[in-house]
Structure formats: structure tokens, C-alpha cells
Amino acid sequence: MYKKLNNLGFVIGTFFIIISLILLIGGLLSDALDNTLDYYTGFSFLIFGFLMAFFNRKNDTPLRD
């Protein structure tokens, strides 16, 4: 797990996944009818987060000094 936290793509991807879940849940729980921007942004952040976190396996080795 510590090697994954050294990988910057995994950390950035996890951040975008968390932000997308906040946007999607907030869009579902809000009373406003015109909140499609939350859905579009949430889904695009979710796709980008998965791409960054899970498809960056080639460079899984951390840099050495």
C-alpha cells in the first residue's frame, strides 16, 4: 500500500474519485432541479480518477535518489 501512495497518479486519481463522489451524492440530495452540471462534472471526474488511479500500472515503481 505504501508503494501506491508514492505513485502520484494513484493519489491524484483517488482525489478525483472522492471529489466526484461528493459531487454525485450532493447532486442527488439537493432540491434544485437544474443540477446537471454536478452530474456531468462528477461523471467526468470519476472517469478521469479511474484512469489516473488504476491504469497507471506501468510506472508503479517509486523513484529512487
C-alpha positions in Angstrom: 0.0 0.0 0.0 2.9 2.4 0.7 4.2 1.9 -2.8 0.9 3.0 -4.2 0.9 6.2 -2.1 4.3 7.0 -3.5 2.8 6.9 -7.0 1.4 10.3 -7.8 -1.1 9.0 -10.3 -2.8 6.9 -7.7 -3.0 9.8 -5.2 -4.4 12.2 -7.8 -6.8 9.6 -9.1 -8.1 8.9 -5.6 -8.6 12.6 -5.0 -10.7 12.9 -8.2 -12.7 9.8 -7.2 -13.5 11.3 -3.8 -14.4 14.7 -5.3 -16.6 13.0 -7.9 -18.5 11.0 -5.3 -19.1 14.2 -3.3 -20.5 15.9 -6.4 -22.7 13.0 -7.4 -24.1 12.5 -3.9 -24.6 16.2 -3.5 -26.4 16.3 -6.8 -28.7 13.5 -5.7 -29.5 15.0 -2.4 -30.1 18.6 -3.5 -33.6 20.0 -4.1 -32.6 22.1 -7.1 -33.9 20.7 -10.4 -31.2 22.3 -12.5 -28.1 20.5 -11.2 -27.0 18.7 -14.4 -23.6 20.4 -14.1 -22.9 18.3 -10.9 -23.7 15.1 -12.8 -21.5 16.0 -15.8 -18.6 17.1 -13.7 -19.0 14.2 -11.3 -19.0 11.6 -14.0 -16.1 13.2 -15.9 -14.1 13.4 -12.6 -14.9 9.8 -11.9 -13.7 8.6 -15.3 -10.5 10.7 -15.0 -9.9 9.4 -11.5 -10.2 5.8 -12.5 -7.9 6.4 -15.5 -5.3 8.0 -13.2 -5.5 5.6 -10.3 -5.9 2.2 -12.0 -4.4 2.4 -15.5 -1.1 3.9 -14.4 0.4 0.5 -13.5 3.4 0.6 -15.8 5.1 3.2 -13.7 4.3 1.5 -10.3 7.9 1.6 -9.1 8.8 4.6 -7.0 11.7 6.9 -7.9 15.0 6.3 -6.2 17.5 9.0 -5.3 
